[in-house]
Amino acid sequence: MRPRVLVAASGSVAAIKFEALCRGLAEWADVRAVATASSLHFIDRVSFPSGVTLLTDADEWSAWGKIGHKVLHIELRKWADAMVIAPLSANTLAKIAGGLCDNLLTCVVRAWDYGKPIFVAPAMKTPSCGTTPSPGATSTSSPTSACPSSRR
Ligand SMILES: Cc1cc2nc3c(=O)[nH]c(=O)nc-3n(C[C@H](O)[C@H](O)[C@H](O)COP(=O)(O)O)c2cc1C
């Protein structure tokens, strides 16, 4: 049986490769795709592989009308054997780290069964990584950063 892979894109410019990623995964896996609103600026929906369903925030709400209806992010959590977030934007990374869940992608992550693997591919240029001072840090403290030191 083919593995079921849920692949998600957030709004990094690297999402221009999302269609190719889905196409490659679909050669050996059953693939469903989730895209944030920002990532849709980089994704060519016309050339998206026909066998891969591309789901957006609108689908979360069109699938649900009243109590008893299925909830899309829960159904995706149950369906998938693994999740891949590629690319993972700085914004979505921060939201996940903070437990926020205001779109389909982050709702799936918040509901995820961590007995199953989840892979992420952060994709942002160095300035996007941020140099956010730690809580309580003084002006003489070193900033923290999501970037590997070699890229700063
Ligand atoms: C042209 C363009 C390219 C961008 N590239 C990146 C990027 O590579 N990485 C990133 O983290 N954010 C990038 N951003 C910023 C995100 O799109 C922005 O933070 C957005 O709110 C992310 O939303 P999302 O995380 O819900 O997908 C880019 C924005 C624009 C306009």
The ligand as an SDF file (V2000), in Angstrom:
LIG
                    3D

 31 33  0  0  0  0  0  0  0  0999 V2000
    7.8120   38.0470   -2.8690 C   0  0  0  0  0  0  0  0  0  0  0  0
    7.8260   37.5580   -1.4410 C   0  0  0  0  0  0  0  0  0  0  0  0
    8.7160   36.5640   -1.0810 C   0  0  0  0  0  0  0  0  0  0  0  0
    8.7350   36.0890    0.2360 C   0  0  0  0  0  0  0  0  0  0  0  0
    9.6140   35.1040    0.5780 N   0  0  0  0  0  0  0  0  0  0  0  0
    9.6240   34.6470    1.8290 C   0  0  0  0  0  0  0  0  0  0  0  0
   10.5330   33.6040    2.1760 C   0  0  0  0  0  0  0  0  0  0  0  0
   11.3110   33.0970    1.3740 O   0  0  0  0  0  0  0  0  0  0  0  0
   10.4830   33.1420    3.4440 N   0  0  0  0  0  0  0  0  0  0  0  0
    9.6260   33.6520    4.3800 C   0  0  0  0  0  0  0  0  0  0  0  0
    9.6520   33.1860    5.5210 O   0  0  0  0  0  0  0  0  0  0  0  0
    8.7670   34.6530    4.0770 N   0  0  0  0  0  0  0  0  0  0  0  0
    8.7370   35.1480    2.8270 C   0  0  0  0  0  0  0  0  0  0  0  0
    7.8610   36.1430    2.4950 N   0  0  0  0  0  0  0  0  0  0  0  0
    6.9680   36.6800    3.5220 C   0  0  0  0  0  0  0  0  0  0  0  0
    5.7250   35.7910    3.7230 C   0  0  0  0  0  0  0  0  0  0  0  0
    5.0470   35.5880    2.4970 O   0  0  0  0  0  0  0  0  0  0  0  0
    4.8010   36.4450    4.7540 C   0  0  0  0  0  0  0  0  0  0  0  0
    5.4400   36.4540    6.0080 O   0  0  0  0  0  0  0  0  0  0  0  0
    3.4670   35.7680    4.8410 C   0  0  0  0  0  0  0  0  0  0  0  0
    2.6750   36.4030    5.8310 O   0  0  0  0  0  0  0  0  0  0  0  0
    3.6210   34.2970    5.2030 C   0  0  0  0  0  0  0  0  0  0  0  0
    2.3330   33.7660    5.4060 O   0  0  0  0  0  0  0  0  0  0  0  0
    2.1220   32.2350    5.7310 P   0  0  0  0  0  0  0  0  0  0  0  0
    3.1720   31.8400    6.7270 O   0  0  0  0  0  0  0  0  0  0  0  0
    0.7450   32.1680    6.2850 O   0  0  0  0  0  0  0  0  0  0  0  0
    2.2050   31.4600    4.4710 O   0  0  0  0  0  0  0  0  0  0  0  0
    7.8390   36.6280    1.2100 C   0  0  0  0  0  0  0  0  0  0  0  0
    6.9630   37.6490    0.8170 C   0  0  0  0  0  0  0  0  0  0  0  0
    6.9530   38.1010   -0.4730 C   0  0  0  0  0  0  0  0  0  0  0  0
    5.9810   39.2170   -0.8470 C   0  0  0  0  0  0  0  0  0  0  0  0
  1  2  1  0
  2  3  1  0
  2 30  2  0
  3  4  2  0
  4  5  1  0
  4 28  1  0
  5  6  2  0
  6  7  1  0
  6 13  1  0
  7  8  2  0
  7  9  1  0
  9 10  1  0
 10 11  2  0
 10 12  1  0
 12 13  2  0
 13 14  1  0
 14 15  1  0
 14 28  1  0
 15 16  1  0
 16 17  1  0
 16 18  1  0
 18 19  1  0
 18 20  1  0
 20 21  1  0
 20 22  1  0
 22 23  1  0
 23 24  1  0
 24 25  2  0
 24 26  1  0
 24 27  1  0
 28 29  2  0
 29 30  1  0
 30 31  1  0
M  END
$$$$
